[in-house]
């Protein structure tokens, strides 16, 4: 029976409320991430930049777990403004060009008004 393993990306620092991701067998469950630059920590200025930063954060977490964006199975996206869907899709499609993951996108209120997007995903670790 596989055991659950917590995945941590040191450059993001600890979060008392969640793990960056958990791995169970060959599956990786990545927590929701928002649009801060993974290097500088600066928040993106618009939905396109926040989406790019968010996906780059997901990419680093998946790599730490032994996976990659190519192995993403599902994506759940939370947008604060319905009108940002076009800009979000524009950037999303740069990263997921073919064999796209299953996806749900919903409009929500995030925990800070300047946050425009939050993304969580599930990926597999190939054999």
N, C-alpha and C positions, 0 to 999 in steps of 0.2 A: 504494500500500500504506500503510495507517495506521501510525503510530508509537505506541509505548507512551509514555504521559505519567504522571509521578508526581504525585499530588494530595496537597497538604499543607494542613492547617488550623493556622495559626500558633498559635492559642490553646491547642492541645493539646500543643504543643512537639514537638521531633523525637524519633524513636525509632530508635536505631541498628540495630534488628533488622528493621524493616519500614517500608513506606509506609502512610500512612493509607488510601490507595486508589491504584489505577492505572486509567488510562483507555486503552482501545484502540478506535479507531473510535468507534462510538456506544455502547460498553459500558463500565460502571464496575464494578470489582471492589473492594469495600470489605473491608479487613482486619477481623479479629475485634476487637470492642470489648466492654468490660466496664462494669459499673454505677457508674461515677463521674460525678458531676454535671459536665456540660460547662463550667459556669462556675466553680464553687467547687473542683472536684476531689475533693469529699467522696464517699466510698463510700455508696451507698444502704443503708438499714437492713434491708431485707427484699427478697425476690425481686420484689415489685411495684415498689418504688422503683428497684431496680437495673435492671429491665427498662425502665422509663420513661427513666432516664438513658441507658441504652445506645441506645435507639431515638432519643433526642434527639441523641446523638453521631452516629449514622448519618445523621440528617437534615442536620446541619451539613456532614458530609463530602460527602454527595451534592450538596448545594447548591453547595459549592466546585467540584465536578466538572461542574456544569451540569445536574444531574438533581434528582430529588426522591423522596420515599417513594412517590408515586403511580406511579413508573416502576420500582419494584423488581420483578424477575422471579423471583429465588430468595432464600430465607433459610435459613441453616443456624444452628441454635441449639444451644448446649451448656449443659445444666443440671447442677448438681452433685447435686441431689436430685430424684428422680422425683416426690416429693410436692409439689414446687413447680410442677409443670406447670399446675395450675389457676390459680394466681396469675399465672404467666407469660402464659397464654392470655388472661386477663382484660385485662391491659394491652395485649398484642399486638393484640387485637381492637378496642381503642380507636383504634389507628393504622391498621390494615388492615381497613377496614369492608366493602369490596366488592372484587371483582376481585383476590382474595388471591393473593399470590405462591406459587409452588411452595415447599414447605418441608420440611426435615428437622429433627428435634429428637432429640438423643441425650443420654444421661446420661454424664458424664465427671468426671474430677478436674481442676480448673483449677490454675494455678500458685501460687495463694494460697488458703488455706482460707476466707477471708472472702468470696471471689468466688462468687456463686451462679449467674451467667449470663454467657455470652459469645455475641455474635451477629455473623455476617458475612453479607454480601449481595452480589448482583449486580443492577445496574440498567441501564436503557438511557437514552440521551439522545434525546429525541424530535426528529424533523426539524423 
